[in-house]
Amino acid sequence: MLEDNPLERTVVAIAHALFMNRLHVLRLTEVVRLGIKPDGADGDNFSLPDGLDSEMRQQSVDYVLTCLPEYAKAINEVKTNWLRPA
């Protein structure tokens, strides 16, 4: 379990950072590709279609698992939290 292994906790934290970075890059790519304009008055919110956003999340998890295959078990334990919409 993650609680027992400081190295595994550290790697999972790094994996989460990789996930967030990859998700950000994929979302920005789709915003540009689809020509999505900002939502709302603040102009800071770019919403992707629901199906596309969940696909970007899954692609980001797949990327992390490809980068850190030796920690796949630990990553699979926590990925459900990552895949949940914010």
MOBELCOR-V910979 format. One record per helix or strand of 3 or more residues. SS is the DSSP state (2 for helix, 1 for strand). FROM is the first residue (numbers start at 1). TO is the last residue. If there is no record, write none. Layout:
# MOBELCOR-V910979
ss & from & to
SS & FROM & TO
SS & FROM & TO
This chain:
# MOBELCOR-V910979
ss & from & to
2 & 2 & 4
2 & 6 & 34
2 & 50 & 67
2 & 69 & 83
